Amino acid sequence: MVKTSRIEPALGAYANSFVLYLAATRPAFLLATFAACLIGLVGATFSGVKIQPFFALVTIVLALLVHAAVNVLNDYFDALNGTDAVNVERLYSFTGGSRFIQNGVLALRQTACLGYALLGAAVLGGIWLSWQVGSGLLWIGGIGVLVGWSYSAVEPRLNARGLGELCVLTGFLGVVIGADYVQRHAFSLQPVVMGMAYALLVTNLLYINQFPDRKADAQAGKRNLVVRLPLEIAAWGYLVFTLLALLWIVLMVWVGAMPELAIVSTLPLLFSLWAFRHLKQFAAVPAKLLLPIQLTLASMLGHALLLSIILFWNKS
């Protein structure tokens, strides 16, 4: 089970600037992107592609840079619109942002500079990598960067328009597709087959994280799905994402696009069903939602790990 510290960041709590800036990227949550890269790389191996370790490492580093940049820029834009400042029901460190700006650890300008520096480094690295493996990577990376920035930017601020879930689904599926493309040097349906269920489960993490932040989001004018829907109906949305992930895997195994053993990777989804039971009961009580958030993390990472092991074991 994932643990969380309730001690928020404070000025002077970091040994040096590097540690401070690293912490501002919320590094623990970058594991979600690493898992997406892993699925893409192992999925390519499963279909007979020989992995190029150096390019695989570069892919992971660039994907992590983009995710880190999106995390930091999300903090910046949520400070501008006031969402994090009014969020008194947050479950740190899972919801309510990193609190670096609100607690005076980083200034707005410092946060913006860090976010755009990370994004710039990722773009430059992506251009070089696309020169090595194919121009198709420019489309994948370009869409990923645009979606990540648009998610919380002042305009178009997609997460405030009920499109946050679509952004996360597109972004994490794009990571799987990109990791596969770098190795295959071509587009393929393979990473979509292997990565869709994981992308749905990551989307579910965003979705459940919006419940503790619901009041603050509403005050700041962020009309995401959890804000738009009545709480009882919104809770059922979590189950919809879970069942879609389950049905996707079952369907892909049934049509032969995944090995039969891939059905085992659905076992961690039991954590999501457990989380849904708690969410349905305590959707209006943010303090009670820590366990279902942790269970959602366990579900998505457990699925990614099992699927990666199964695909590697059954590689061509």
Order of alpha helices (4+ residues) and beta strands (2+ residues): alpha-alpha-alpha-alpha-alpha-alpha-alpha-alpha-alpha-alpha-alpha-alpha
